[in-house]
């Protein structure tokens, strides 16, 4: 549904986007991540026809973003981070205005407004001026606008900014529901939201794509893939020496408190069962035994820091 091939965007001598390629399939929810200045927003602006690319191609639902920009605009819904709204307009008035711009006739426009108002929880504020709404409600108005013409592709830039925890959970559920009818590309700095919502993640840094895969695949790539935490009551030296010999243990740190030995292990395999069997055989008590899998945030920090170190 989204096809990007060798796309570059230069501002003078600065390469904001440097020869990137990726695809987003129909019905996918893909997270697009990157630190400030990585080229994320520039890429989104090229895909939404706000900026032309310097070189390369990008197609949305088969339409070229440069030569067929009007066709592209008909099949995408875009929610920018800072939603441009008219504060003096009431919500219904604004949505009617936007529906006319999108070419919807009166009947289709009213049906679309009823649909998006229900989906975006705007019934309680439909008659209020936008300038009187909280940031969270304004964000919902922007999302309703993006959905008005029932686009094939949704590009959402920070869709949960300004929402409270309940609204964030509702928005997460809504995005997953929207994927049944739309392809969704989601940009966010809230990594656990991306982890909970997206099926695949693309990370861009310094204008280049540095990683791509499901959140689970990216977590597993973190150095020392996962940690295992164990608390065992036994002789410190015996516990450490015995656990260190287990297959899969690549690193081990320990500390003792009140007779309990707390072990933090880097492992290439899940050795919890082996530690439990070893403790049973030696008569040691076990108080804690859990696997601490790296988060998407751990991987994001590592890959961005690694890219920065390499460039320096």
Backbone torsions as a table, in degrees:
resi	resn	phi	psi	omega
1	UNK	NA	-38.4	172.2
2	UNK	-118.2	124.0	-180.0
3	UNK	-126.8	117.2	179.0
4	UNK	-117.8	126.4	-176.9
5	UNK	-129.9	115.8	174.3
6	UNK	48.2	46.7	-175.8
7	UNK	-82.8	132.2	176.4
8	UNK	-134.8	146.6	174.3
9	UNK	-139.6	119.8	-179.0
10	UNK	-112.6	141.2	169.6
11	UNK	-114.4	96.7	-172.6
12	UNK	66.1	-123.2	179.5
13	UNK	-91.1	-6.4	-178.2
14	UNK	-87.8	129.1	178.1
15	UNK	-93.5	100.9	178.7
16	UNK	-73.9	-38.3	175.8
17	UNK	-131.7	129.6	-169.0
18	UNK	-125.0	88.5	169.0
19	UNK	59.3	56.1	-179.0
20	UNK	-100.1	150.6	177.0
21	UNK	-140.4	136.1	173.4
22	UNK	-165.2	164.1	176.4
23	UNK	-132.0	152.5	173.4
24	UNK	-128.4	119.9	-176.3
25	UNK	-79.7	163.7	179.9
26	UNK	-61.5	131.6	178.2
27	UNK	80.5	2.5	179.2
28	UNK	-82.0	151.2	167.4
29	UNK	-112.8	112.0	-175.1
30	UNK	-117.7	129.0	175.5
31	UNK	-87.5	136.4	-180.0
32	UNK	-119.4	107.8	-170.9
33	UNK	-116.4	154.8	174.4
34	UNK	175.6	150.7	176.2
35	UNK	-69.7	170.8	177.3
36	UNK	-58.1	133.7	178.9
37	UNK	82.0	9.9	-176.7
38	UNK	-79.7	-18.4	-176.0
39	UNK	109.9	2.7	-177.7
40	UNK	-63.8	-52.2	-178.1
41	UNK	-66.1	-37.8	177.7
42	UNK	-61.3	-42.9	178.4
43	UNK	-60.6	-44.5	179.6
44	UNK	-62.3	-39.8	-179.7
45	UNK	-67.1	-33.3	175.0
46	UNK	-67.9	-44.5	-178.5
47	UNK	-64.7	-31.2	-178.5
48	UNK	-95.3	11.2	172.6
49	UNK	70.5	21.5	174.8
50	UNK	-82.7	-33.4	179.1
51	UNK	-128.4	140.6	171.9
52	UNK	-80.3	149.3	176.0
53	UNK	-76.7	154.9	174.0
54	UNK	-76.3	-40.2	177.2
55	UNK	-156.0	168.5	-178.6
56	UNK	87.2	-178.2	-176.9
57	UNK	-133.2	155.2	172.8
58	UNK	-145.2	133.3	-179.6
59	UNK	-128.4	137.7	176.5
60	UNK	-118.7	118.7	-178.9
61	UNK	52.2	37.0	177.6
62	UNK	87.7	-4.4	-177.6
63	UNK	-102.1	135.6	179.2
64	UNK	-77.1	131.6	-174.2
65	UNK	-69.8	-20.3	-179.4
66	UNK	-90.3	-52.0	-173.9
67	UNK	-89.3	-14.6	-178.5
68	UNK	-130.8	47.3	-172.6
69	UNK	-63.5	-35.9	179.8
70	UNK	-65.5	-39.8	177.7
71	UNK	-65.9	-37.6	178.0
72	UNK	-63.3	-44.4	-178.3
73	UNK	-62.7	-26.7	179.0
74	UNK	-74.1	-21.6	-174.7
75	UNK	-109.0	1.5	178.1
76	UNK	-119.4	148.3	169.0
77	UNK	-117.3	130.3	-172.7
78	UNK	-123.2	126.3	173.7
79	UNK	-113.6	102.7	178.0
80	UNK	-74.0	163.9	-179.6
81	UNK	-62.1	-45.8	175.6
82	UNK	-103.9	102.6	-172.5
83	UNK	-72.8	122.8	178.2
84	UNK	-80.4	107.9	-177.4
85	UNK	-123.3	163.9	174.9
86	UNK	-100.8	103.9	-172.2
87	UNK	-63.5	-24.5	-178.5
88	UNK	-79.2	-15.5	179.9
89	UNK	-82.5	147.9	170.4
90	UNK	-80.3	159.0	-173.3
91	UNK	-58.0	-48.9	-179.1
92	UNK	-62.3	-41.3	179.4
93	UNK	-61.5	-43.1	179.9
94	UNK	-63.8	-44.6	-178.9
95	UNK	-66.1	-35.7	175.3
96	UNK	-64.1	-42.7	177.9
97	UNK	-60.0	-46.4	-179.8
98	UNK	-66.9	-35.8	177.5
99	UNK	-63.3	-39.0	176.9
100	UNK	-64.2	-42.1	178.4
101	UNK	-61.8	-31.0	-179.3
102	UNK	-85.1	2.7	174.1
103	UNK	84.0	18.4	-180.0
104	UNK	-84.9	133.5	175.7
105	UNK	-74.5	174.7	-171.0
106	UNK	-57.1	-48.2	-177.4
107	UNK	-65.2	-45.7	-179.9
108	UNK	-64.9	-35.5	-179.0
109	UNK	-66.4	-46.0	-179.4
110	UNK	-66.5	-37.6	177.6
111	UNK	-66.0	-40.4	-179.9
112	UNK	-66.8	-40.0	179.4
113	UNK	-63.3	-44.1	178.4
114	UNK	-59.8	-40.1	-178.5
115	UNK	-66.8	-49.4	-174.6
116	UNK	-74.2	-31.8	177.7
117	UNK	-63.5	-40.3	178.0
118	UNK	-67.5	-43.6	-176.7
119	UNK	-69.0	-31.9	-175.2
120	UNK	-103.5	12.8	173.7
121	UNK	57.2	52.2	-178.4
122	UNK	-112.2	6.1	-176.3
123	UNK	-56.6	-37.5	-175.3
124	UNK	-73.1	-16.7	-175.5
125	UNK	-123.4	13.0	-172.6
126	UNK	-59.5	-28.9	-178.3
127	UNK	-100.6	7.6	-176.0
128	UNK	-96.2	149.0	174.6
129	UNK	-63.3	139.8	-177.7
130	UNK	-61.4	-33.6	-179.7
131	UNK	-63.1	-18.2	179.6
132	UNK	-93.2	-1.5	-175.1
133	UNK	-88.2	152.7	173.4
134	UNK	-69.3	167.3	179.7
135	UNK	-62.1	-37.1	178.6
136	UNK	-61.5	-43.2	178.8
137	UNK	-68.2	-38.1	177.5
138	UNK	-62.6	-35.9	177.0
139	UNK	-63.4	-39.1	178.9
140	UNK	-66.9	-37.2	176.8
141	UNK	-62.4	-41.1	177.2
142	UNK	-62.4	-40.1	178.0
143	UNK	-66.4	-40.6	177.4
144	UNK	-60.1	-42.4	177.1
145	UNK	-59.4	-43.9	-179.0
146	UNK	-63.5	-27.4	-176.3
147	UNK	-93.1	-10.0	-171.5
148	UNK	-51.4	-47.5	-173.8
149	UNK	-92.3	15.5	176.7
150	UNK	51.3	60.0	-174.2
151	UNK	-72.3	156.4	176.6
152	UNK	-73.1	-32.1	-175.2
153	UNK	-124.1	133.7	175.0
154	UNK	-114.9	128.3	174.5
155	UNK	-116.0	112.3	-172.7
156	UNK	-114.9	120.1	-179.4
157	UNK	-105.7	108.3	-179.5
158	UNK	54.2	59.8	-174.4
159	UNK	-70.5	-16.3	-177.5
160	UNK	-103.2	9.1	178.7
161	UNK	-61.7	129.2	176.2
162	UNK	84.7	-0.5	-179.9
163	UNK	-91.6	149.6	176.3
164	UNK	-81.8	170.0	-174.8
165	UNK	-55.8	-38.8	178.8
166	UNK	-66.0	-43.4	179.7
167	UNK	-66.5	-34.1	177.0
168	UNK	-62.8	-43.9	178.1
169	UNK	-63.4	-40.4	178.8
170	UNK	-65.3	-40.4	179.2
171	UNK	-65.6	-39.5	177.2
172	UNK	-60.0	-44.3	178.5
173	UNK	-64.8	-40.1	179.8
174	UNK	-63.0	-43.9	-179.6
175	UNK	-61.0	-42.6	177.9
176	UNK	-63.6	-37.9	178.0
177	UNK	-67.6	-39.2	-180.0
178	UNK	-62.8	-28.7	-178.9
179	UNK	-64.4	-15.9	176.7
180	UNK	-68.3	-28.3	-177.3
181	UNK	-119.7	-10.7	-175.5
182	UNK	-136.1	152.3	166.3
183	UNK	-87.1	132.2	-173.1
184	UNK	-120.0	127.4	171.4
185	UNK	-114.4	118.3	-170.2
186	UNK	-118.1	122.1	175.1
187	UNK	-106.7	131.4	-178.5
188	UNK	-157.6	151.0	172.0
189	UNK	-95.0	-7.8	-179.5
190	UNK	-89.7	93.7	-167.9
191	UNK	-66.3	-35.5	179.9
192	UNK	-68.6	-24.1	174.6
193	UNK	-69.7	-42.5	176.4
194	UNK	-61.0	-43.7	-178.9
195	UNK	-61.3	-38.0	-177.3
196	UNK	-80.9	-21.7	-171.1
197	UNK	-106.3	-39.6	-167.1
198	UNK	-93.0	145.1	177.1
199	UNK	-83.8	-27.1	-178.4
200	UNK	-145.4	151.6	-177.3
201	UNK	-129.5	136.4	174.3
202	UNK	-117.0	127.6	179.8
203	UNK	-112.3	127.0	179.5
204	UNK	-116.9	140.4	177.9
205	UNK	-150.2	137.2	-177.7
206	UNK	52.9	36.0	176.1
207	UNK	80.5	0.2	-178.3
208	UNK	-122.5	149.4	174.7
209	UNK	-78.3	121.9	-175.5
210	UNK	-107.1	-13.0	178.5
211	UNK	-164.2	151.2	177.0
212	UNK	-155.2	139.5	178.7
213	UNK	158.9	178.1	176.6
214	UNK	-70.2	156.2	176.9
215	UNK	-53.3	-37.3	179.2
216	UNK	-65.4	-43.6	179.7
217	UNK	-62.8	-40.3	-179.6
218	UNK	-68.1	-39.1	178.2
219	UNK	-60.9	-40.1	-177.1
220	UNK	-69.1	-15.0	-179.9
221	UNK	-85.6	-8.6	-179.8
222	UNK	-62.0	139.0	178.6
223	UNK	-56.1	130.8	-176.0
224	UNK	76.6	28.6	-170.4
225	UNK	4.6	-55.7	-179.9
226	UNK	-145.3	158.4	177.1
227	UNK	-111.4	151.8	176.1
228	UNK	-124.0	129.7	-179.5
229	UNK	-107.7	127.8	178.0
230	UNK	-137.0	140.6	172.7
231	UNK	-122.0	117.6	-173.8
232	UNK	-127.4	138.7	177.9
233	UNK	-101.4	108.9	-178.6
234	UNK	-176.9	178.5	178.5
235	UNK	-60.5	125.8	-173.1
236	UNK	-53.7	-52.9	-175.3
237	UNK	-63.1	-39.5	179.3
238	UNK	-66.1	-43.6	-179.5
239	UNK	-61.2	-49.6	-177.2
240	UNK	-63.2	-45.9	-178.2
241	UNK	-63.2	-41.1	-177.5
242	UNK	-69.7	-43.2	-178.8
243	UNK	-69.4	-36.3	-179.2
244	UNK	-61.3	-27.1	-178.2
245	UNK	-79.4	-11.9	-177.2
246	UNK	-66.0	141.6	178.4
247	UNK	-64.3	132.2	178.4
248	UNK	102.1	-14.7	179.1
249	UNK	-81.2	115.8	-177.6
250	UNK	-103.2	-21.3	178.7
251	UNK	-157.5	150.0	-177.1
252	UNK	-147.9	132.3	172.5
253	UNK	-124.3	146.3	-175.9
254	UNK	-140.7	154.1	171.7
255	UNK	-149.6	152.8	-176.7
256	UNK	-120.1	137.3	177.0
257	UNK	-148.6	120.5	179.0
258	UNK	54.7	37.9	177.2
259	UNK	86.5	-9.1	178.9
260	UNK	-93.6	132.9	177.1
261	UNK	-99.5	115.8	178.5
262	UNK	-96.4	120.3	-176.9
263	UNK	-109.9	134.9	171.2
264	UNK	-120.2	113.7	-172.7
265	UNK	-114.5	138.5	164.4
266	UNK	-92.4	126.6	-173.4
267	UNK	-133.3	147.3	171.3
268	UNK	-97.9	-0.9	178.3
269	UNK	-146.2	160.6	178.6
270	UNK	-84.1	106.7	-174.5
271	UNK	-105.8	19.9	-179.4
272	UNK	-60.6	-43.2	-179.8
273	UNK	-64.0	-39.1	179.4
274	UNK	-64.5	-40.0	178.4
275	UNK	-66.3	-39.2	179.7
276	UNK	-64.9	-44.8	178.8
277	UNK	-62.2	-43.6	179.6
278	UNK	-60.8	-42.4	179.9
279	UNK	-66.0	-38.8	178.9
280	UNK	-64.1	-44.0	-179.5
281	UNK	-64.2	-37.6	-176.1
282	UNK	-89.8	-5.6	-179.1
283	UNK	76.7	24.6	178.4
284	UNK	-89.6	145.0	174.8
285	UNK	-84.8	147.0	178.0
286	UNK	-119.7	123.6	-179.5
287	UNK	-103.9	-29.3	-179.5
288	UNK	-147.5	140.5	179.1
289	UNK	-156.6	99.5	-176.6
290	UNK	-145.2	154.2	178.6
291	UNK	-100.5	126.0	-178.7
292	UNK	-106.5	94.4	-175.5
293	UNK	-80.6	139.7	-179.4
294	UNK	-60.5	146.0	179.4
295	UNK	-91.7	168.4	174.5
296	UNK	-61.4	-33.4	177.7
297	UNK	-63.2	-40.7	177.2
298	UNK	-58.4	-45.1	-178.5
299	UNK	-67.6	-42.2	-179.0
300	UNK	-59.2	-48.2	179.9
301	UNK	-61.7	-42.5	-177.9
302	UNK	-66.0	-45.9	-174.8
303	UNK	-71.6	-36.2	178.6
304	UNK	-69.4	-43.4	178.0
305	UNK	-63.8	-40.3	179.7
306	UNK	-64.6	-39.5	178.0
307	UNK	-65.9	-39.1	179.9
308	UNK	-65.4	-43.3	179.5
309	UNK	-61.9	-41.0	-178.5
310	UNK	-65.4	-39.2	-179.4
311	UNK	-69.3	-34.0	178.1
312	UNK	-70.1	NA	NA
